[in-house]
Amino acid sequence: MNIKEQVQKMDAVVLTGAVVDAVKEFFADNATTSDHGQGGTTGDKAAMIAKMEGFAGSIAKVNGITLHHSIVEGNVSASEFTFDFDMKDDSKIYWHEIIRRIWNDNGEVIQEEYFNAQ
């Protein structure tokens, strides 16, 4: 499986704001996630889908999603995004984030970690 092509496809889905679809399509069933210092999910794709559905459901308006760069080295990728959201609770989210992914031989994400610039 060509990991670089998978990264490009997944990043394209994320750019549309369809983060739930990205998890459904690209995550392995036993994938884990880690939000640097903020917890994560452990080996349960259904839990990750539920987490992303909750997050996506709390967005009132997507002001913009920008992909700055993606790099791939072996089975590891890193994608740099800026996310700009208005939330339903009237708060605002503006994240400049690096998403690091480890991929299996089937082209599925087995580990994803998020690093946010504050």
C-alpha positions, 0 to 999 in steps of 0.5 A, spaced: 500 500 500 502 506 498 502 510 504 503 517 501 497 516 497 493 514 503 495 520 506 493 525 500 487 521 500 485 522 508 488 529 508 483 531 502 477 528 506 479 532 513 480 538 508 472 538 507 471 537 514 468 530 514 473 528 520 468 522 522 468 519 515 476 520 515 476 515 521 471 510 518 475 510 511 482 510 514 483 507 521 484 500 523 479 497 527 485 497 533 487 504 532 489 508 538 489 516 538 493 521 543 491 528 544 498 530 547 497 531 554 489 531 553 488 523 553 485 519 547 482 512 545 485 505 546 484 500 540 477 501 539 475 504 532 468 505 534 470 509 540 474 514 536 468 514 531 463 516 537 469 521 539 469 525 532 461 524 532 461 528 538 466 533 536 463 534 529 456 535 532 458 541 536 461 545 531 456 551 529 460 553 523 467 551 519 470 558 518 476 554 514 481 548 514 488 549 511 493 544 510 500 547 510 504 541 509 504 533 509 510 529 510 511 521 509 517 517 512 516 510 511 510 508 515 509 515 519 506 521 516 505 528 519 500 533 516 500 540 519 493 543 519 490 550 521 482 549 524 478 555 525 471 553 528 465 557 531 462 552 536 455 551 538 456 553 545 459 560 542 466 559 543 471 559 538 476 554 536 483 556 532 488 550 532 494 550 529 496 542 529 500 537 527 497 530 526 502 524 526 500 518 524 503 511 524 500 506 518 499 499 517 501 495 511 494 495 509 494 503 508 490 504 515 492 508 521 494 504 527 496 510 531 494 518 531 497 523 535 495 530 535 500 536 537 497 543 538 500 550 538 498 554 543 
